[in-house]
């Protein structure tokens, strides 16, 4: 993919008068003229970093954990999802082939540094191969979030494609196979509304476990629990002020920073049917008791399927990412999260390459004094890191680690996690299957010897054929700084009435949707009209629960 670097003053053409003056200046004059037009702010390439060098990454699993590529023999819709360390074991959420659905892999008991497939075990499937014992595979297409709360490990699942069966949440005291119980038993799938098709990035805040949904009918919802079984909605749908806002359709990321709970969201922008004016927004609240108050503290530039992904904290700053006007990732930071304090600390695409076009939940981690960020790229994701040091231009010291895809250019996305002193990348690879890669970036680390790994692909299991979707292109420029528009939202928990939802176009599934009995269904929200069947302009913005369709131009909204 073509890489465009922003033009600087030094690359501009000389004026006619300057060229004439050169003939009389001689060598000294030329040197003086060059010095006079040195750039004030150049496109940032890899910076010299004070961080320790990283060992080469080595693969420590079989591709796709040996599960195969489905009926067509490909891995076109199989991603790596979610990472968590729980009770001394590393857990990885996964979308396996559509005939298998959600899977969770973890290091075996006693394994502190995994080195091969033999060090892993799968813990979500029951003896029949159903995720968490649920036969509706489409309802449990992939793991959407992993979290630890009050001694339990929690796992949420997302619906496949544009189906609306409602998200599920399961929990276990041990994480062992066949030990999972339904955490939504008192309210039903989707928190009582099947329009809530996923539940992302669960966070623990002030004694609550909270996460956010995708809901294209009413708007994204925040649901929280104090005991793990009884849940309460803690925002007006779509972070509306007095009524639901169905333009803010999905929560993508969450974080707790300086006594506040943050959620990054996707807003459909001025035109719901267009993908190109979407906005990323960031909301926060400081208290979940009673009626929470949500404040909008950051708004991105409008861009293709834009959203806000929260990257994490480094040296007192909170870092977030969104897309620029030309599709490349821009990273911002703030010392306190307040409106007006967010400053861009990277060029678009990090180094000016707008093919670096997105991050995903859990794609960043703080490790050994640096913030590491895996940035999606169709030619292989790029791993960037910074110590947070300002370079005198407002940008920080970004440095690329390893090559594209960390030696495999088919690794287009990755999540990051630390475990027992090592850095792990949990990649998405649509050609060969997901990979777990390990490195050590600690000062004085002993160089790793690559571990032999069986990466052969087993015979595929018959399943539904996946359809590859086209990739859009974009052109690079340097974007202006986003200007947040602060607003304060007074909220009360509102949950839409399930029975008033208009009929949706059905999605094929191997099993019928389960029967739901919502526990609380206030009727203060009237559902908006949905897209008429066959209206392609409307359908272009229908929900697609693939977590990567928003940023990486491998999948697009149908």
C-alpha positions as CSV (number, residue, x, y, z in Angstrom):
1,X,0.0,0.0,0.0
2,X,1.3,3.4,-0.9
3,X,2.8,5.4,2.0
4,X,2.6,9.2,1.9
5,X,4.7,11.4,4.1
6,X,3.5,14.9,5.1
7,X,5.3,17.6,3.2
8,X,7.6,19.8,5.3
9,X,9.2,23.2,4.5
10,X,12.5,21.5,3.5
11,X,10.7,19.5,0.7
12,X,9.0,22.5,-0.8
13,X,10.2,23.8,-4.2
14,X,12.4,26.9,-4.1
15,X,10.8,30.1,-5.4
16,X,12.2,31.7,-8.7
17,X,13.8,34.6,-6.7
18,X,15.6,32.1,-4.4
19,X,16.9,30.2,-7.4
20,X,18.3,33.4,-9.0
21,X,19.9,34.3,-5.7
22,X,21.8,31.0,-5.6
23,X,23.9,31.9,-8.6
24,X,25.5,34.8,-6.7
25,X,25.8,33.2,-3.2
26,X,28.4,30.6,-3.9
27,X,28.8,27.6,-1.5
28,X,28.4,29.7,1.6
29,X,25.2,31.3,0.4
30,X,23.8,27.9,-0.4
31,X,24.6,26.7,3.1
32,X,23.0,29.8,4.7
33,X,19.9,29.4,2.5
34,X,19.5,25.7,3.5
35,X,19.8,26.6,7.2
36,X,17.1,29.2,6.8
37,X,14.6,26.8,5.4
38,X,15.1,23.9,7.8
39,X,11.8,22.4,8.8
40,X,10.2,23.4,12.1
41,X,8.3,20.0,12.4
42,X,9.2,17.1,10.3
43,X,7.4,13.8,9.6
44,X,8.4,11.6,12.5
45,X,10.1,8.4,11.6
46,X,11.4,5.9,14.1
47,X,13.0,7.8,17.0
48,X,16.0,6.9,19.1
49,X,14.5,5.5,22.2
50,X,15.7,5.2,25.8
51,X,13.8,2.0,26.2
52,X,15.6,-1.3,26.4
53,X,15.9,-3.4,23.1
54,X,13.4,-6.1,22.6
55,X,14.3,-9.7,21.9
56,X,13.0,-11.2,18.6
57,X,9.4,-12.4,18.9
58,X,9.0,-16.1,18.8
59,X,5.7,-18.0,18.2
60,X,4.6,-20.2,21.2
61,X,1.4,-21.9,19.8
62,X,0.3,-23.7,16.7
63,X,-1.5,-21.4,14.2
64,X,-5.1,-21.0,15.3
65,X,-4.3,-23.4,18.1
66,X,-4.6,-26.2,15.6
67,X,-8.4,-25.7,15.1
68,X,-8.3,-25.3,11.3
69,X,-9.8,-23.0,8.7
70,X,-13.3,-24.2,8.1
71,X,-15.0,-25.6,5.0
72,X,-13.1,-23.3,2.6
73,X,-9.8,-23.9,4.3
74,X,-9.3,-20.2,5.1
75,X,-9.1,-18.1,8.3
76,X,-10.9,-15.2,6.7
77,X,-13.2,-14.4,9.7
78,X,-11.1,-15.7,12.6
79,X,-9.6,-13.2,15.0
80,X,-7.8,-13.0,18.3
81,X,-9.9,-11.4,21.0
82,X,-9.3,-10.3,24.5
83,X,-6.4,-11.0,26.9
84,X,-6.4,-11.5,30.7
85,X,-4.1,-12.8,33.4
86,X,-6.3,-14.6,36.0
87,X,-5.0,-16.7,39.0
88,X,-1.5,-16.9,37.5
89,X,-2.6,-18.1,34.1
90,X,-2.8,-16.3,30.8
91,X,-6.2,-16.3,29.1
92,X,-6.8,-15.5,25.4
93,X,-10.3,-15.0,23.9
94,X,-10.8,-16.3,20.3
95,X,-13.2,-16.5,17.4
96,X,-12.7,-19.9,16.0
97,X,-14.3,-21.1,12.8
98,X,-18.0,-20.3,12.6
99,X,-18.8,-24.0,13.1
100,X,-17.2,-23.7,16.6
101,X,-17.7,-20.1,17.7
102,X,-16.2,-18.6,20.8
103,X,-13.2,-20.2,22.4
104,X,-10.9,-19.4,25.4
105,X,-7.3,-20.7,25.6
106,X,-5.2,-20.5,28.7
107,X,-1.7,-21.6,29.8
108,X,-1.8,-24.9,31.6
109,X,-1.3,-24.9,35.4
110,X,2.3,-24.4,36.3
111,X,3.3,-23.0,32.9
112,X,4.9,-19.6,33.6
113,X,6.6,-19.1,30.2
114,X,4.7,-20.9,27.4
115,X,6.9,-22.2,24.5
116,X,4.7,-24.5,22.4
117,X,1.2,-25.7,21.7
118,X,1.6,-28.3,24.5
119,X,1.5,-25.5,27.1
120,X,-2.1,-24.4,26.2
121,X,-5.6,-25.8,26.9
122,X,-9.1,-24.8,25.8
123,X,-11.6,-24.1,28.5
124,X,-14.8,-22.6,27.1
125,X,-16.2,-25.5,25.0
126,X,-18.3,-28.3,26.6
127,X,-17.8,-31.9,25.6
128,X,-20.1,-31.4,22.6
129,X,-18.0,-28.5,21.4
130,X,-20.5,-25.8,22.2
131,X,-19.1,-22.5,23.7
132,X,-20.2,-22.4,27.4
133,X,-22.6,-25.2,26.5
134,X,-24.8,-23.0,24.3
135,X,-25.8,-24.7,21.1
136,X,-26.5,-21.4,19.3
137,X,-23.1,-20.8,17.9
138,X,-24.1,-17.6,16.1
139,X,-25.1,-16.1,19.4
140,X,-21.7,-16.9,20.8
141,X,-19.6,-16.1,17.8
142,X,-16.5,-14.8,19.7
143,X,-15.2,-13.7,23.0
144,X,-15.8,-9.9,23.4
145,X,-14.4,-9.2,26.9
146,X,-12.6,-10.9,29.7
147,X,-12.4,-9.5,33.3
148,X,-11.7,-10.5,36.9
149,X,-14.2,-9.4,39.5
150,X,-14.7,-10.5,43.1
151,X,-12.7,-13.7,42.6
152,X,-14.5,-14.7,39.3
153,X,-13.4,-14.6,35.7
154,X,-16.1,-13.1,33.5
155,X,-16.3,-13.7,29.7
156,X,-18.8,-12.0,27.4
157,X,-19.7,-13.1,23.9
158,X,-20.8,-11.3,20.7
159,X,-23.4,-12.2,18.1
160,X,-22.1,-13.2,14.7
161,X,-22.6,-10.9,11.7
162,X,-25.7,-8.8,11.9
163,X,-27.7,-11.3,14.0
164,X,-29.5,-10.0,17.1
165,X,-29.7,-12.9,19.6
166,X,-28.3,-10.8,22.5
167,X,-24.9,-10.9,24.1
168,X,-24.2,-13.5,26.8
169,X,-22.0,-13.1,29.9
170,X,-20.6,-16.2,31.7
171,X,-18.4,-16.5,34.9
172,X,-16.3,-19.0,36.7
173,X,-14.4,-19.3,40.0
174,X,-11.7,-21.4,38.4
175,X,-11.9,-20.9,34.6
176,X,-11.9,-24.6,34.2
177,X,-13.8,-26.4,31.5
178,X,-17.5,-27.0,32.3
179,X,-17.3,-24.6,35.3
180,X,-19.0,-21.6,33.7
181,X,-22.4,-20.3,34.8
182,X,-24.8,-17.8,33.2
183,X,-24.2,-14.3,34.7
184,X,-27.3,-12.9,33.0
185,X,-29.6,-15.6,34.4
186,X,-31.7,-12.9,36.2
187,X,-32.2,-10.6,33.2
188,X,-31.7,-12.6,30.0
189,X,-29.5,-12.4,27.0
190,X,-28.6,-8.9,25.9
191,X,-29.5,-7.6,29.3
192,X,-33.2,-8.1,28.4
193,X,-32.8,-6.8,24.8
194,X,-31.5,-8.9,22.0
195,X,-30.5,-5.6,20.3
196,X,-27.5,-5.5,22.7
197,X,-25.4,-7.8,20.5
198,X,-22.1,-7.5,22.3
199,X,-20.6,-6.4,25.6
200,X,-17.2,-4.8,25.5
201,X,-14.2,-4.1,27.6
202,X,-15.5,-4.8,31.1
203,X,-14.0,-2.5,33.8
204,X,-14.0,-2.7,37.7
205,X,-14.8,0.7,39.2
206,X,-15.9,1.6,42.7
207,X,-17.1,-1.9,43.5
208,X,-19.0,-2.3,40.2
209,X,-18.2,-4.4,37.1
210,X,-19.3,-2.4,34.0
211,X,-19.1,-2.8,30.3
212,X,-20.7,-1.3,27.2
213,X,-22.9,-2.7,24.4
214,X,-23.5,-2.4,20.7
215,X,-27.1,-1.4,20.0
216,X,-28.0,0.0,16.6
217,X,-31.6,0.5,17.4
218,X,-31.5,2.6,20.6
219,X,-27.8,3.4,21.1
220,X,-24.9,2.0,23.2
221,X,-25.7,1.0,26.7
222,X,-23.6,0.7,29.9
223,X,-24.5,-2.1,32.2
224,X,-23.0,-2.7,35.7
225,X,-23.3,-5.2,38.5
226,X,-22.2,-5.3,42.1
227,X,-22.8,-9.0,42.8
228,X,-22.1,-10.5,39.3
229,X,-25.7,-11.6,38.7
230,X,-28.0,-8.5,39.0
231,X,-27.3,-5.8,36.5
232,X,-28.4,-2.2,36.2
233,X,-28.2,0.1,33.1
234,X,-26.1,3.2,34.0
235,X,-26.6,5.5,31.1
236,X,-29.4,6.7,28.8
237,X,-29.0,4.6,25.7
238,X,-26.4,6.2,23.3
239,X,-25.3,8.5,26.1
240,X,-28.3,10.7,25.4
241,X,-29.2,13.7,27.6
242,X,-32.9,13.2,28.2
243,X,-33.7,10.4,25.7
244,X,-31.9,7.7,23.8
245,X,-29.4,8.7,21.1
246,X,-29.2,6.0,18.4
247,X,-26.3,7.7,16.6
248,X,-23.9,6.6,19.3
249,X,-24.1,2.9,18.5
250,X,-21.3,1.1,20.2
251,X,-18.9,1.2,23.2
252,X,-15.5,0.0,22.0
253,X,-13.2,0.6,25.0
254,X,-13.1,1.3,28.7
255,X,-10.6,2.4,31.3
256,X,-10.4,3.7,34.9
257,X,-8.2,6.8,35.2
258,X,-7.8,9.2,38.1
259,X,-11.0,8.3,39.8
260,X,-13.2,8.2,36.8
261,X,-14.7,5.5,34.5
262,X,-14.1,6.2,30.8
263,X,-15.8,4.6,27.7
264,X,-14.7,5.3,24.1
265,X,-17.6,5.1,21.6
266,X,-18.5,5.2,17.9
267,X,-21.0,7.9,16.8
268,X,-22.4,7.7,13.3
269,X,-21.9,11.5,12.6
270,X,-24.2,13.8,10.7
271,X,-25.4,11.2,8.2
272,X,-26.4,7.8,9.5
273,X,-26.2,6.2,6.1
274,X,-22.6,7.4,5.4
275,X,-19.5,5.6,6.9
276,X,-17.2,8.6,6.2
277,X,-18.3,11.1,8.8
278,X,-18.3,9.0,11.9
279,X,-17.0,10.5,15.1
280,X,-15.1,8.9,18.0
281,X,-16.2,10.2,21.4
282,X,-15.0,9.7,24.9
283,X,-17.3,9.8,27.9
284,X,-16.6,9.6,31.6
285,X,-18.3,9.5,35.0
286,X,-17.0,9.8,38.5
287,X,-19.8,8.1,40.4
288,X,-22.2,5.2,39.5
289,X,-24.4,5.6,42.5
290,X,-28.0,6.7,41.8
291,X,-28.2,8.6,38.6
292,X,-24.8,8.7,36.9
293,X,-23.6,11.9,35.2
294,X,-21.7,11.3,32.0
295,X,-19.4,14.0,30.5
296,X,-18.2,14.1,26.9
297,X,-14.6,15.0,27.2
298,X,-13.1,14.3,23.7
299,X,-14.4,14.3,20.1
300,X,-12.3,13.0,17.2
301,X,-12.1,14.3,13.7
302,X,-14.8,12.9,11.4
303,X,-13.6,9.9,9.5
304,X,-14.3,6.5,8.0
305,X,-16.0,4.4,10.7
306,X,-14.3,6.4,13.4
307,X,-14.3,5.7,17.1
308,X,-12.2,6.2,20.2
309,X,-10.0,3.4,21.6
310,X,-8.4,3.9,25.0
311,X,-4.8,2.8,25.0
312,X,-3.8,3.2,28.6
313,X,-1.8,5.3,31.1
314,X,1.9,6.2,31.0
315,X,3.6,8.6,33.4
316,X,0.4,10.3,34.5
317,X,-1.1,10.7,31.0
318,X,-4.1,8.9,29.5
319,X,-3.6,7.9,25.9
320,X,-6.4,7.3,23.3
321,X,-6.5,6.7,19.6
322,X,-8.9,7.6,16.8
323,X,-8.6,7.9,13.0
324,X,-7.6,11.1,11.2
325,X,-9.4,12.6,8.2
326,X,-7.4,10.3,5.9
327,X,-7.9,7.1,7.8
328,X,-4.6,6.8,9.7
329,X,-4.4,6.4,13.4
330,X,-3.7,9.5,15.5
331,X,-2.7,9.1,19.2
332,X,-3.7,11.7,21.7
333,X,-3.0,12.2,25.4
334,X,-4.2,14.2,28.4
335,X,-2.8,14.7,31.9
336,X,-6.3,14.7,33.5
337,X,-8.9,13.7,30.8
338,X,-10.6,17.1,30.9
339,X,-12.1,18.7,27.7
340,X,-9.6,20.8,25.9
341,X,-6.5,19.1,27.3
342,X,-6.1,16.4,24.7
343,X,-3.1,16.9,22.4
344,X,-2.0,14.8,19.4
345,X,1.3,13.1,20.1
346,X,1.7,11.3,16.9
347,X,1.3,12.0,13.2
348,X,-1.6,10.4,11.4
349,X,-0.6,6.8,11.0
350,X,1.8,7.3,13.9
351,X,4.7,8.2,11.5
352,X,2.7,9.6,8.6
353,X,1.8,6.3,7.0
354,X,-2.0,6.2,6.8
355,X,-2.0,2.5,6.0
356,X,-1.5,2.3,9.8
357,X,-5.2,2.7,10.1
358,X,-6.5,1.5,13.5
359,X,-6.1,0.0,16.9
360,X,-8.4,-2.5,18.7
361,X,-9.3,-3.1,22.3
362,X,-6.4,-4.5,24.3
363,X,-4.0,-3.5,21.5
364,X,-1.9,-1.4,23.9
365,X,-0.1,-2.2,27.2
366,X,2.4,-0.4,29.5
367,X,5.5,-2.5,29.8
368,X,9.1,-1.8,31.1
369,X,8.7,1.9,31.2
370,X,7.0,2.3,27.8
371,X,3.6,2.3,26.2
372,X,3.4,-0.4,23.4
373,X,0.7,0.0,20.7
374,X,-0.1,-2.5,18.0
375,X,-1.5,-0.5,15.0
376,X,-3.4,-2.4,12.4
377,X,-2.2,-2.5,8.8
378,X,-3.2,-4.8,5.9
379,X,0.4,-5.4,5.1
380,X,1.2,-6.5,8.7
381,X,0.4,-4.6,11.9
382,X,3.1,-2.4,13.3
383,X,4.3,-2.4,16.9
384,X,5.1,1.1,18.1
385,X,6.3,2.2,21.6
386,X,7.1,5.4,23.4
387,X,8.6,6.4,26.7
388,X,6.3,9.5,26.6
389,X,9.2,11.9,26.2
390,X,8.2,15.1,24.4
391,X,10.4,15.7,21.4
392,X,10.0,19.5,21.5
393,X,7.4,19.5,18.8
394,X,4.4,18.2,20.8
395,X,5.1,14.7,19.5
396,X,6.5,11.9,21.7
397,X,9.4,9.5,20.9
398,X,7.7,6.8,18.8
399,X,9.9,3.9,17.8
400,X,8.8,0.8,15.8
401,X,9.7,-2.6,17.3
402,X,10.2,-5.5,14.8
403,X,9.0,-5.6,11.3
404,X,5.5,-5.6,9.8
405,X,3.4,-8.3,11.5
406,X,6.4,-9.2,13.6
407,X,8.0,-11.3,10.9
408,X,4.6,-12.4,9.3
409,X,3.0,-9.7,7.2
410,X,-0.3,-11.7,7.3
411,X,-0.6,-10.7,11.0
412,X,-2.8,-7.7,10.4
413,X,-3.9,-6.9,14.0
414,X,-2.8,-7.8,17.4
415,X,-3.7,-7.5,21.1
416,X,-0.9,-7.1,23.7
417,X,-0.5,-8.4,27.2
418,X,2.3,-8.9,29.8
419,X,2.7,-12.2,31.7
420,X,5.5,-13.0,34.1
421,X,7.8,-10.4,32.7
422,X,7.3,-11.1,29.0
423,X,5.4,-9.2,26.3
424,X,2.9,-11.3,24.3
425,X,1.2,-10.4,21.0
426,X,-2.1,-12.2,20.2
427,X,-2.5,-11.7,16.5
428,X,-5.2,-11.9,13.9
429,X,-4.0,-13.7,10.7
430,X,-6.6,-14.3,8.0
431,X,-4.2,-16.6,6.0
432,X,-2.7,-18.9,8.5
433,X,-4.6,-18.5,11.7
434,X,-4.0,-16.6,15.0
435,X,-0.6,-16.6,16.5
436,X,0.8,-16.1,20.1
437,X,4.1,-14.3,19.9
438,X,6.5,-13.7,22.9
439,X,9.3,-11.3,23.5
440,X,11.3,-9.8,26.4
441,X,12.0,-6.1,26.4
442,X,13.5,-5.8,29.9
443,X,16.9,-4.3,30.4
444,X,19.6,-7.0,30.4
445,X,17.2,-9.8,29.1
446,X,19.0,-12.9,27.8
447,X,18.4,-13.2,24.1
448,X,15.7,-15.8,23.2
449,X,16.4,-18.8,21.1
450,X,13.4,-19.4,18.7
451,X,11.3,-22.3,19.8
452,X,10.3,-24.8,17.2
453,X,6.5,-24.6,16.7
454,X,4.2,-26.8,14.7
455,X,2.4,-24.4,12.4
456,X,1.0,-26.9,10.0
457,X,-2.7,-26.5,9.2
458,X,-4.9,-29.5,10.0
459,X,-7.6,-30.7,7.6
460,X,-10.5,-28.2,7.6
461,X,-13.8,-29.0,9.2
462,X,-16.9,-28.4,7.0
463,X,-18.6,-25.2,7.9
464,X,-20.3,-22.1,6.4
465,X,-18.2,-20.5,3.7
466,X,-16.9,-17.0,4.6
467,X,-17.0,-14.1,2.2
468,X,-14.1,-11.8,1.8
469,X,-15.0,-8.1,1.5
470,X,-13.0,-5.4,-0.4
471,X,-10.6,-3.0,1.2
472,X,-11.1,0.8,0.7
473,X,-8.1,3.1,0.1
474,X,-7.1,6.4,1.5
475,X,-4.6,9.2,1.1
476,X,-2.4,10.8,3.8
477,X,-2.3,14.3,5.1
478,X,-1.4,15.8,8.5
479,X,-4.7,16.4,10.3
480,X,-5.4,19.4,12.5
481,X,-5.8,18.9,16.3
482,X,-9.3,17.7,17.2
483,X,-11.3,20.2,19.2
484,X,-13.4,18.5,21.9
485,X,-16.8,19.9,22.6
486,X,-17.5,19.3,26.3
487,X,-21.1,18.5,27.3
488,X,-22.5,17.2,30.6
489,X,-25.2,14.5,30.4
490,X,-27.6,14.0,33.2
491,X,-28.7,10.4,33.0
492,X,-31.1,7.9,34.5
493,X,-31.0,4.2,33.7
494,X,-33.3,3.5,30.8
495,X,-33.9,0.1,29.2
496,X,-36.0,0.0,26.1
497,X,-39.1,-2.2,25.7
498,X,-38.3,-5.4,23.9
499,X,-41.8,-5.9,22.5
500,X,-41.9,-2.7,20.6
501,X,-38.8,-3.5,18.4
502,X,-39.7,-3.7,14.7
503,X,-39.1,-6.9,12.9
504,X,-35.5,-7.4,11.6
505,X,-34.4,-9.3,8.6
506,X,-33.6,-12.8,10.0
507,X,-30.1,-14.2,10.0
508,X,-29.5,-17.9,9.4
509,X,-28.4,-19.8,12.4
510,X,-27.9,-23.4,13.3
511,X,-30.3,-23.2,16.2
512,X,-33.3,-21.1,17.1
513,X,-32.8,-18.1,19.4
514,X,-33.4,-18.7,23.1
515,X,-36.5,-17.6,24.8
516,X,-35.9,-14.5,26.9
517,X,-37.7,-13.1,29.9
518,X,-36.5,-9.5,30.5
519,X,-36.7,-8.4,34.1
520,X,-37.1,-4.7,33.6
521,X,-38.5,-3.0,30.4
522,X,-39.5,0.6,30.9
523,X,-41.4,2.0,28.0
524,X,-40.1,5.6,28.0
525,X,-38.2,5.0,24.7
526,X,-40.0,4.7,21.4
527,X,-37.9,2.8,18.9
528,X,-36.9,4.5,15.7
529,X,-37.8,3.1,12.4
530,X,-35.4,0.6,11.1
531,X,-34.1,0.1,7.5
532,X,-36.7,-1.1,5.1
533,X,-35.8,-4.5,3.6
534,X,-33.9,-4.0,0.4
535,X,-33.0,-0.4,1.0
536,X,-29.2,-0.6,0.3
537,X,-28.4,2.9,1.3
538,X,-29.9,2.3,4.7
539,X,-28.4,-1.1,5.1
540,X,-24.9,0.3,4.5
541,X,-25.0,1.4,8.2
542,X,-26.7,-1.6,9.6
543,X,-24.9,-3.2,12.6
544,X,-22.0,-5.6,12.0
545,X,-20.7,-7.0,15.2
546,X,-17.2,-7.8,13.8
547,X,-15.0,-5.9,16.2
548,X,-12.5,-5.0,13.5
549,X,-14.9,-3.7,10.8
550,X,-14.8,-0.3,12.2
551,X,-11.1,0.4,11.6
552,X,-9.4,-2.2,9.5
553,X,-10.5,-2.1,5.8
554,X,-10.7,-5.9,5.6
555,X,-14.3,-5.9,6.8
556,X,-16.9,-3.2,6.2
557,X,-20.3,-2.5,7.5
558,X,-22.9,-4.3,5.3
